Amino acid sequence: MTRLGFPGDLTTRPPWPKRRSFPVVGRRGMAAGAHPLIVSTALGVLQSGGNAVDAAVAAGLTAAVVMPEMCGLGGDLFAIVHPGPGAEPLAFLGSGAAPAAASLAMVRAKAERGVDGGERMPLRGGLSISTPGMVAGYRELLARFGSRDFGRLAEPAIRYAEEGAPLSLLAAHVLSLFRPVLESHAPTAAVFLPGGSPPRAGALLPQNDLAATLRTLAREGPEAFYRGPLAVRIAEGVQAAGGALGEADLAAHATVVEAPIATAYRGRTVLQTGLPSQGFLMLEALNIVEPVPAETLAAGGAEAVHLMAEALKAAYADRLAYARDPASGPTPLGRLLSKAWAADRFARIDPQRASGAPAPALQDGDTTYLCVADADGMMVSLIQSVSSAFGSGIVAGDTGVLMNNRAGRGFELDPSSPNLYAPGKKTMHTLNCWLILDEDGTPAVVGGTPGGDGQPQWGLQLVSSLVDAGLDVQLACEAPRWQVWPGTDPHDRPNPYRLQIESRIGEVALAGLTARGHVLESWGAWGGLGAAQLIARDPATGVLMGGSDPRVEGLALGF
């Protein structure tokens, strides 16, 4: 059996310059994430006897403190857990609905205007907030697979919130960049602009109100976020900022737990998160490009990028036309993921010319992804987010909870859209994560990346790098990256289509793409977005190998 994600011929070197020499190895446990403190938290849980779900929850809680621009208790969570050989995987869909009291008319009254004059959802502020699902997602993960209680796993996050997490260079830069968002709401500014200015790299950023909230959850359990005095304070804090989130919205929230959606790609099963996640797009794109010879895609040149980009255009057009909250109406998911549908889409691709079809709804997104594997074969793929950087910009009163702007970022105001805003409805969601099974059904590779609607694009590239090119997990993270931009996102739609790409792919490939009609925008050598994390398991020995995206400050660690 081929070891997916492990090095092959060590004398073979990639045609692009590397940043990290080798993947990380381990046997008893491994974690990969976009921040060192997240990964060290997960590793500490594993080393003390916790399982992969315990470690992922502890790491996610730490991320909510040390990466507030990306995620937080007021955000959402999606995950896939595979318990190990002989067991069945589960997907956890932790997104919330629009508040019941926020009518379409109320939202339209606050609508923004795009450069084309069209109506857009309010991107920030109280009416951009949907019911947060992250804390309930943790509760469900631990109820199904955890071996430790929430309170114990919250201890590292509480410590960082009370003592102050040291700000990385990237975090300090983002605080400065989004200062206008933070200044717009006094409780938010009080937390993130102490003394009225963004703290510098290396400074400590205590979050005392958030620490108190975490202590409440540690003492009373995560259900206290949704019912009781804390829930009342969260709702009141949002309403004071002009939002409509109520106690009833919080009390009614529940995490959806279901079997992951899946497709077969070159004999391996790829699992993804289902609707309202956009995970199906990655699977549809894999189906579309599967007829292309593996060696063509492995070459990573102009032909490979062109065919994958055109496949993604088709998949995103299907999202725009069909995808919605499954509770609000049907989506023909079976048809969209069928090989026959993919064959029809592939037949429409001109191998020599870029199409003018609708491009993806790219949202830059501010999200973090992490993955964990333990010695017993359990693998966890987890992604969480407040949507845009610092979400709605609203900290809910004195709770320290930074609220998401998922409703403002995701819903449409076009009456013909299946994703039209409605109270009590969930928006189509950019968050998605995946896991690859070996030919015999055992978990082989767990992976994902943040990046809004870039996520399924880079997921497609990562899976192809692993399966078609046979790259190890670190090389797959480092391969030259690209994305189709922009398209159906209501906030980005007026922009002209282009293909954003890292220059390391080489002049020959860039010239070939230009000749096919792609309008290129250079990211420079390493300027691509995303923060991919990968862990592979050797099916024979159980040895783990991890890779982490060098474009951000994360890492993989094992023992």
C-alpha positions as CSV (number, residue, x, y, z in Angstrom):
1,M,0.0,0.0,0.0
2,T,1.3,3.4,-1.0
3,R,2.2,5.7,2.0
4,L,0.3,8.8,1.1
5,G,2.0,12.0,2.3
6,F,5.4,10.4,3.0
7,P,8.6,11.1,1.1
8,G,9.4,8.8,-1.8
9,D,12.8,9.1,-3.5
10,L,14.8,11.4,-1.2
11,T,17.2,12.3,-4.1
12,T,14.3,14.0,-5.9
13,R,14.1,17.7,-5.2
14,P,11.2,20.0,-6.2
15,P,11.8,22.6,-8.9
16,W,10.9,25.4,-6.5
17,P,12.9,26.7,-3.5
18,K,11.9,25.3,-0.2
19,R,11.5,27.0,3.2
20,R,11.5,24.1,5.6
21,S,13.7,21.2,4.9
22,F,11.8,18.2,6.1
23,P,8.4,17.1,7.4
24,V,8.0,16.4,11.2
25,V,7.8,12.8,12.4
26,G,6.2,11.2,15.5
27,R,4.7,8.0,16.7
28,R,2.4,8.6,19.7
29,G,0.8,11.9,18.6
30,M,1.0,14.9,16.4
31,A,-0.6,18.3,15.9
32,A,-0.3,21.0,13.2
33,G,-1.6,24.5,13.4
34,A,-1.1,28.1,12.4
35,H,0.3,29.3,15.8
36,P,3.0,27.8,18.0
37,L,0.9,28.2,21.2
38,I,-2.0,26.3,19.6
39,V,0.3,23.4,18.6
40,S,2.1,23.3,22.0
41,T,-1.3,23.2,23.8
42,A,-2.4,20.2,21.7
43,L,0.8,18.4,22.1
44,G,0.7,18.9,25.9
45,V,-2.8,17.2,26.0
46,L,-1.5,14.3,23.9
47,Q,1.6,13.8,26.0
48,S,-0.5,13.8,29.2
49,G,-2.7,11.0,27.9
50,G,-5.5,12.8,26.2
51,N,-6.8,11.8,22.8
52,A,-6.9,13.7,19.5
53,V,-10.3,15.2,20.2
54,D,-9.3,16.4,23.6
55,A,-6.2,18.0,22.1
56,A,-8.1,19.6,19.3
57,V,-10.6,21.2,21.7
58,A,-7.9,22.5,24.0
59,A,-6.0,23.9,21.0
60,G,-9.1,25.5,19.6
61,L,-9.8,27.2,22.8
62,T,-6.2,28.5,23.0
63,A,-6.6,29.7,19.4
64,A,-9.7,31.7,20.5
65,V,-7.4,33.6,22.8
66,V,-4.1,33.9,20.9
67,M,-5.6,34.4,17.4
68,P,-8.6,36.7,18.1
69,E,-8.4,38.2,14.6
70,M,-9.1,34.7,13.2
71,C,-11.4,32.9,15.6
72,G,-13.1,33.1,19.0
73,L,-16.0,31.9,21.2
74,G,-18.3,34.1,19.1
75,G,-17.5,32.2,15.9
76,D,-18.2,28.9,14.2
77,L,-16.6,25.5,14.0
78,F,-16.6,22.6,11.5
79,A,-14.8,19.3,12.1
80,I,-14.4,15.8,10.9
81,V,-13.3,13.1,13.3
82,H,-12.2,9.6,12.3
83,P,-11.9,7.4,15.5
84,G,-9.6,5.0,13.7
85,P,-9.5,1.7,11.9
86,G,-12.9,-0.1,12.0
87,A,-14.8,2.9,13.1
88,E,-17.0,5.4,11.3
89,P,-16.1,9.1,10.8
90,L,-18.4,11.9,11.8
91,A,-18.7,15.5,10.6
92,F,-19.6,18.3,13.0
93,L,-21.3,21.3,11.5
94,G,-21.1,24.1,14.0
95,S,-22.6,27.1,12.3
96,G,-25.6,29.1,13.6
97,A,-28.6,30.8,12.1
98,A,-29.5,34.4,11.6
99,P,-31.3,35.9,14.6
100,A,-35.1,35.3,14.6
101,A,-35.8,39.0,15.3
102,A,-33.7,40.3,12.4
103,S,-36.1,40.5,9.5
104,L,-35.1,40.9,5.9
105,A,-36.6,44.4,5.9
106,M,-34.4,45.3,8.9
107,V,-31.3,44.1,7.2
108,R,-32.1,45.8,4.0
109,A,-32.5,49.1,5.9
110,K,-28.8,48.8,6.8
111,A,-27.7,47.4,3.4
112,E,-24.4,48.6,1.9
113,R,-24.0,49.6,-1.7
114,G,-21.4,47.9,-3.9
115,V,-19.4,49.7,-6.6
116,D,-22.0,48.4,-9.0
117,G,-24.8,49.9,-7.0
118,G,-26.2,46.6,-5.8
119,E,-27.3,45.9,-2.3
120,R,-25.0,44.1,0.0
121,M,-25.4,42.7,3.5
122,P,-23.9,44.9,6.3
123,L,-20.4,43.6,6.5
124,R,-19.7,44.7,10.1
125,G,-21.7,45.7,13.1
126,G,-24.6,44.1,15.1
127,L,-26.7,43.0,12.1
128,S,-23.8,41.1,10.6
129,I,-23.8,38.6,13.5
130,S,-25.2,35.1,13.3
131,T,-25.7,32.7,16.3
132,P,-22.2,31.5,17.2
133,G,-21.7,27.7,17.0
134,M,-18.1,27.1,18.1
135,V,-18.7,26.5,21.8
136,A,-21.5,24.1,21.1
137,G,-19.3,22.3,18.6
138,Y,-16.7,21.7,21.3
139,R,-19.4,20.3,23.6
140,E,-20.6,17.9,20.9
141,L,-17.1,16.8,20.0
142,L,-16.3,16.0,23.7
143,A,-19.6,14.2,24.2
144,R,-19.0,11.9,21.2
145,F,-15.3,11.3,21.5
146,G,-13.7,13.2,24.3
147,S,-11.9,11.6,27.3
148,R,-11.5,14.8,29.4
149,D,-13.9,17.4,30.6
150,F,-14.2,20.9,29.1
151,G,-12.9,22.6,32.2
152,R,-9.6,20.8,32.2
153,L,-9.1,21.4,28.5
154,A,-9.8,25.1,28.9
155,E,-7.0,25.7,31.4
156,P,-4.3,26.7,28.9
157,A,-6.7,29.2,27.2
158,I,-7.7,30.7,30.6
159,R,-4.1,31.1,31.5
160,Y,-3.3,32.9,28.3
161,A,-6.3,35.1,28.7
162,E,-5.5,36.1,32.3
163,E,-1.8,36.5,31.9
164,G,-1.8,37.8,28.4
165,A,-0.7,36.0,25.3
166,P,2.5,37.3,23.7
167,L,1.7,38.9,20.4
168,S,3.4,37.5,17.4
169,L,4.6,39.8,14.6
170,L,1.7,38.7,12.4
171,A,-0.9,39.4,15.1
172,A,0.5,42.8,15.9
173,H,0.4,43.7,12.2
174,V,-3.2,42.6,11.9
175,L,-4.2,44.6,15.0
176,S,-2.6,47.7,13.4
177,L,-4.1,47.0,10.0
178,F,-7.7,46.7,11.3
179,R,-7.5,49.5,13.9
180,P,-10.5,51.3,12.3
181,V,-12.7,48.2,12.9
182,L,-11.5,47.8,16.5
183,E,-12.0,51.6,17.2
184,S,-15.6,51.5,16.0
185,H,-17.0,49.8,19.2
186,A,-15.9,50.8,22.7
187,P,-15.8,47.3,24.3
188,T,-13.8,46.0,21.4
189,A,-11.3,48.9,21.5
190,A,-10.9,48.4,25.3
191,V,-9.7,44.9,24.7
192,F,-7.6,45.1,21.6
193,L,-6.3,48.8,21.7
194,P,-5.2,49.1,25.3
195,G,-4.2,52.7,25.9
196,G,-5.8,53.6,22.6
197,S,-3.1,52.1,20.3
198,P,-2.4,48.6,18.9
199,P,0.2,46.8,21.0
200,R,3.5,45.9,19.4
201,A,4.9,42.5,18.7
202,G,6.1,40.8,21.8
203,A,3.7,42.7,24.1
204,L,1.3,40.8,26.3
205,L,-2.4,41.1,25.5
206,P,-4.5,40.1,28.5
207,Q,-8.3,39.6,28.0
208,N,-9.7,39.6,31.5
209,D,-13.4,39.6,30.5
210,L,-12.8,36.6,28.2
211,A,-10.9,34.8,31.0
212,A,-13.9,35.2,33.2
213,T,-16.2,33.9,30.5
214,L,-13.9,30.9,30.0
215,R,-13.9,30.3,33.8
216,T,-17.7,30.3,33.8
217,L,-17.7,27.7,31.0
218,A,-15.0,25.6,32.7
219,R,-17.1,25.6,35.9
220,E,-20.6,25.3,34.5
221,G,-19.9,23.6,31.1
222,P,-20.2,24.9,27.6
223,E,-24.0,24.9,27.7
224,A,-23.7,28.0,29.9
225,F,-22.8,29.9,26.7
226,Y,-26.3,29.2,25.4
227,R,-28.5,29.2,28.4
228,G,-28.4,31.2,31.7
229,P,-26.8,34.5,32.9
230,L,-23.9,34.4,30.5
231,A,-26.1,33.9,27.5
232,V,-28.3,36.8,28.6
233,R,-25.2,39.0,28.9
234,I,-24.0,38.0,25.4
235,A,-27.4,38.7,23.9
236,E,-27.6,42.1,25.7
237,G,-24.1,43.0,24.5
238,V,-25.0,42.3,20.9
239,Q,-28.3,44.2,21.1
240,A,-26.6,47.2,22.7
241,A,-24.4,47.3,19.5
242,G,-27.5,47.3,17.2
243,G,-27.7,43.6,16.7
244,A,-30.8,41.3,17.1
245,L,-29.3,38.2,18.6
246,G,-31.5,37.0,21.4
247,E,-31.5,34.6,24.3
248,A,-33.9,32.4,22.3
249,D,-31.5,32.2,19.4
250,L,-28.7,31.0,21.6
251,A,-30.9,28.5,23.4
252,A,-32.2,27.1,20.1
253,H,-28.8,26.4,18.7
254,A,-27.6,22.9,18.1
255,T,-24.6,21.3,16.3
256,V,-25.4,19.1,13.4
257,V,-23.6,15.8,13.6
258,E,-23.7,13.6,10.5
259,A,-21.7,11.4,8.2
260,P,-19.2,13.3,6.1
261,I,-19.9,13.7,2.4
262,A,-17.4,11.9,0.2
263,T,-16.1,11.1,-3.3
264,A,-13.6,8.6,-4.7
265,Y,-10.5,10.1,-6.3
266,R,-8.1,7.7,-8.0
267,G,-9.2,4.9,-5.7
268,R,-9.1,6.8,-2.4
269,T,-12.0,8.2,-0.5
270,V,-11.9,11.9,0.3
271,L,-14.2,13.1,3.1
272,Q,-15.6,16.6,3.4
273,T,-18.1,18.6,5.5
274,G,-21.6,18.8,4.1
275,L,-24.0,21.7,3.6
276,P,-24.2,24.5,4.6
277,S,-20.4,24.1,4.3
278,Q,-19.0,24.6,0.8
279,G,-17.0,21.4,1.2
280,F,-18.8,19.8,-1.7
281,L,-17.0,22.2,-4.1
282,M,-13.7,20.6,-3.5
283,L,-15.2,17.1,-4.1
284,E,-16.9,18.3,-7.3
285,A,-13.7,19.8,-8.6
286,L,-11.8,16.6,-7.8
287,N,-14.4,14.6,-9.8
288,I,-14.1,17.1,-12.7
289,V,-10.3,16.8,-13.0
290,E,-10.1,13.0,-12.3
291,P,-10.1,12.2,-16.1
292,V,-6.9,14.2,-16.5
293,P,-3.8,11.9,-16.3
294,A,-2.2,12.1,-12.9
295,E,1.2,12.9,-14.4
296,T,-0.3,16.0,-16.1
297,L,-1.6,17.3,-12.8
298,A,1.6,16.3,-11.0
299,A,3.7,18.4,-13.4
300,G,2.0,21.5,-11.9
301,G,2.5,23.5,-15.1
302,A,0.1,25.7,-17.2
303,E,-2.0,22.8,-18.3
304,A,-2.6,21.5,-14.8
305,V,-3.4,24.9,-13.4
306,H,-5.7,25.8,-16.3
307,L,-7.7,22.6,-16.0
308,M,-8.1,22.8,-12.2
309,A,-9.0,26.5,-12.4
310,E,-11.7,25.8,-15.0
311,A,-13.0,22.9,-12.9
312,L,-13.3,25.3,-9.9
313,K,-15.1,27.9,-11.9
314,A,-17.7,25.2,-12.8
315,A,-18.0,24.1,-9.2
316,Y,-18.4,27.6,-7.9
317,A,-21.1,28.4,-10.5
318,D,-23.0,25.4,-9.1
319,R,-22.6,26.7,-5.6
320,L,-24.1,30.0,-6.7
321,A,-27.0,28.3,-8.5
322,Y,-27.9,25.5,-6.1
323,A,-26.3,25.6,-2.6
324,R,-28.2,26.7,0.5
325,D,-29.0,26.0,4.1
326,P,-30.4,22.4,3.7
327,A,-33.2,23.3,6.1
328,S,-34.4,26.1,3.8
329,G,-34.8,24.0,0.7
330,P,-33.3,21.2,-1.4
331,T,-29.8,21.1,-3.0
332,P,-29.2,18.4,-5.5
333,L,-26.0,17.3,-3.8
334,G,-26.1,13.7,-5.1
335,R,-26.2,15.0,-8.6
336,L,-23.5,17.6,-8.1
337,L,-21.2,15.0,-6.7
338,S,-21.9,12.3,-9.3
339,K,-19.2,11.3,-11.8
340,A,-21.8,11.9,-14.6
341,W,-22.2,15.5,-13.6
342,A,-18.4,15.9,-13.4
343,A,-18.0,14.4,-16.9
344,D,-20.4,16.9,-18.3
345,R,-18.6,19.7,-16.6
346,F,-15.2,18.4,-17.8
347,A,-16.5,18.1,-21.4
348,R,-17.3,21.8,-21.4
349,I,-13.7,22.9,-20.5
350,D,-11.7,24.3,-23.4
351,P,-8.1,22.9,-22.8
352,Q,-6.6,25.9,-24.6
353,R,-8.8,28.8,-23.4
354,A,-9.9,30.3,-20.1
355,S,-13.7,30.5,-19.9
356,G,-15.8,33.5,-18.9
357,A,-17.9,31.4,-16.6
358,P,-18.8,32.8,-13.2
359,A,-15.7,32.6,-11.0
360,P,-15.7,31.6,-7.3
361,A,-17.1,33.7,-4.5
362,L,-13.8,34.4,-3.0
363,Q,-13.8,35.8,0.5
364,D,-10.4,36.3,2.0
365,G,-11.7,35.1,5.4
366,D,-10.0,35.1,8.7
367,T,-10.0,31.6,10.1
368,T,-7.7,29.1,11.6
369,Y,-7.3,25.4,10.8
370,L,-5.7,22.7,12.9
371,C,-5.3,18.9,12.8
372,V,-4.4,16.3,15.4
373,A,-3.6,12.6,15.4
374,D,-3.1,10.2,18.3
375,A,-1.5,6.8,18.8
376,D,-4.8,5.0,18.7
377,G,-5.5,6.0,15.1
378,M,-7.9,8.9,15.8
379,M,-7.5,11.8,13.4
380,V,-9.2,15.2,13.8
381,S,-9.7,17.9,11.1
382,L,-11.0,21.1,12.7
383,I,-11.5,24.7,11.4
384,Q,-13.0,27.7,13.2
385,S,-13.6,31.3,12.4
386,V,-15.2,34.7,13.1
387,S,-15.4,35.1,9.3
388,S,-13.7,38.4,8.5
389,A,-10.7,39.7,10.5
390,F,-12.1,40.5,14.0
391,G,-15.6,39.4,12.7
392,S,-18.3,41.9,13.3
393,G,-16.0,44.2,15.3
394,I,-18.4,43.7,18.3
395,V,-17.3,42.4,21.6
396,A,-20.5,41.5,23.4
397,G,-20.6,43.8,26.4
398,D,-18.4,42.7,29.4
399,T,-18.1,39.1,28.3
400,G,-15.0,39.5,26.2
401,V,-16.6,37.5,23.4
402,L,-15.8,38.8,20.0
403,M,-18.8,38.1,17.7
404,N,-18.6,36.8,14.1
405,N,-19.9,38.6,11.0
406,R,-20.9,35.4,9.2
407,A,-24.4,36.7,8.3
408,G,-23.0,39.9,6.8
409,R,-20.2,38.0,5.0
410,G,-22.3,35.1,3.7
411,F,-25.9,36.0,2.9
412,E,-27.3,37.5,-0.3
413,L,-30.0,40.2,-0.7
414,D,-30.8,39.1,-4.2
415,P,-34.4,37.6,-4.1
416,S,-33.4,35.0,-6.7
417,S,-30.5,33.6,-4.7
418,P,-31.0,30.3,-2.8
419,N,-28.8,32.0,-0.2
420,L,-31.2,34.9,0.3
421,Y,-31.1,36.2,3.9
422,A,-33.9,35.1,6.2
423,P,-34.3,35.2,10.0
424,G,-33.6,31.7,11.4
425,K,-31.7,30.6,8.3
426,K,-28.1,29.6,8.0
427,T,-25.9,31.1,5.4
428,M,-23.8,29.1,3.0
429,H,-20.6,28.7,4.8
430,T,-17.0,28.9,3.7
431,L,-15.6,26.7,6.5
432,N,-14.8,23.2,5.4
433,C,-12.2,20.6,6.2
434,W,-11.3,17.2,4.9
435,L,-9.7,13.8,5.4
436,I,-8.4,11.1,3.0
437,L,-8.9,7.4,3.5
438,D,-6.6,4.7,2.3
439,E,-7.9,2.1,-0.2
440,D,-9.0,-0.1,2.8
441,G,-10.9,2.8,4.4
442,T,-8.4,3.6,7.2
443,P,-7.6,7.3,7.8
444,A,-4.4,8.2,5.9
445,V,-4.2,12.0,5.7
446,V,-6.0,14.8,7.5
447,G,-5.7,18.3,6.2
448,G,-7.2,21.7,5.5
449,T,-6.5,25.4,5.4
450,P,-8.2,28.7,6.2
451,G,-8.8,31.3,3.5
452,G,-12.5,31.9,2.9
453,D,-13.5,30.6,-0.5
454,G,-9.9,29.8,-1.3
455,Q,-10.2,26.8,1.0
456,P,-11.7,24.3,-1.5
457,Q,-9.3,25.6,-4.2
458,W,-6.2,25.0,-2.0
459,G,-7.8,21.7,-0.8
460,L,-7.9,20.6,-4.4
461,Q,-4.3,21.6,-4.9
462,L,-3.2,19.8,-1.7
463,V,-5.0,16.6,-2.5
464,S,-3.6,16.6,-6.1
465,S,-0.1,17.2,-4.7
466,L,-0.5,14.2,-2.4
467,V,-2.3,11.8,-4.6
468,D,-1.2,12.7,-8.1
469,A,2.3,14.0,-7.5
470,G,3.2,11.8,-4.5
471,L,4.6,14.8,-2.5
472,D,5.2,14.5,1.2
473,V,3.1,16.6,3.5
474,Q,5.6,19.4,3.8
475,L,6.2,19.7,0.1
476,A,2.5,19.7,-0.5
477,C,2.2,22.7,1.9
478,E,5.0,24.5,0.1
479,A,4.0,23.9,-3.6
480,P,3.4,27.1,-5.6
481,R,-0.2,28.2,-4.8
482,W,-2.8,30.0,-6.9
483,Q,-6.5,30.9,-6.8
484,V,-9.3,32.0,-9.1
485,W,-10.5,35.5,-8.0
486,P,-13.2,36.9,-7.6
487,G,-16.8,36.1,-8.5
488,T,-20.1,35.4,-6.8
489,D,-19.4,36.8,-3.4
490,P,-21.8,39.8,-3.2
491,H,-19.0,42.0,-1.7
492,D,-16.5,41.1,-4.4
493,R,-18.6,40.5,-7.5
494,P,-17.9,43.7,-9.4
495,N,-14.2,42.9,-9.6
496,P,-12.8,41.5,-12.9
497,Y,-11.8,37.9,-12.9
498,R,-8.1,37.1,-12.6
499,L,-5.8,34.2,-11.6
500,Q,-3.7,35.1,-8.6
501,I,-0.5,32.9,-8.5
502,E,2.9,32.6,-6.9
503,S,5.8,33.3,-9.2
504,R,7.7,30.2,-8.1
505,I,5.6,28.2,-10.5
506,G,8.0,29.4,-13.2
507,E,8.0,31.6,-16.3
508,V,7.1,28.8,-18.7
509,A,3.9,28.0,-16.7
510,L,3.0,31.7,-16.4
511,A,3.5,32.2,-20.1
512,G,1.3,29.2,-20.9
513,L,-1.5,30.5,-18.6
514,T,-1.3,33.9,-20.3
515,A,-1.5,32.3,-23.7
516,R,-4.7,30.5,-22.6
517,G,-6.3,33.8,-21.8
518,H,-5.9,33.9,-18.0
519,V,-5.3,37.4,-16.6
520,L,-2.5,36.9,-14.0
521,E,-1.8,38.7,-10.8
522,S,1.5,37.8,-9.2
523,W,1.6,37.1,-5.4
524,G,5.4,37.1,-5.6
525,A,7.3,34.0,-4.6
526,W,5.6,33.2,-1.3
527,G,2.7,35.6,-1.1
528,G,-0.1,33.1,-1.5
529,L,-2.9,33.0,1.0
530,G,-4.0,30.1,3.2
531,A,-2.3,28.3,6.0
532,A,-2.3,24.6,5.1
533,Q,-1.7,21.9,7.8
534,L,-1.3,18.2,7.0
535,I,-0.7,15.0,9.0
536,A,-0.2,11.6,7.3
537,R,-0.1,8.2,8.9
538,D,1.9,5.2,7.7
539,P,-0.6,2.4,7.5
540,A,2.0,-0.3,8.3
541,T,3.7,1.3,11.3
542,G,1.4,4.0,12.5
543,V,4.2,6.6,12.2
544,L,2.9,10.1,11.8
545,M,4.3,12.8,9.5
546,G,3.3,16.4,9.7
547,G,3.6,19.4,7.4
548,S,2.9,23.1,8.1
549,D,2.5,26.0,5.8
550,P,5.6,28.3,5.8
551,R,3.5,31.2,4.7
552,V,2.3,31.7,8.3
553,E,3.9,31.3,11.7
554,G,2.6,27.8,12.5
555,L,4.3,24.5,12.8
556,A,3.8,20.7,13.2
557,L,5.0,18.9,16.3
558,G,5.0,15.2,17.1
559,F,6.4,12.8,19.8
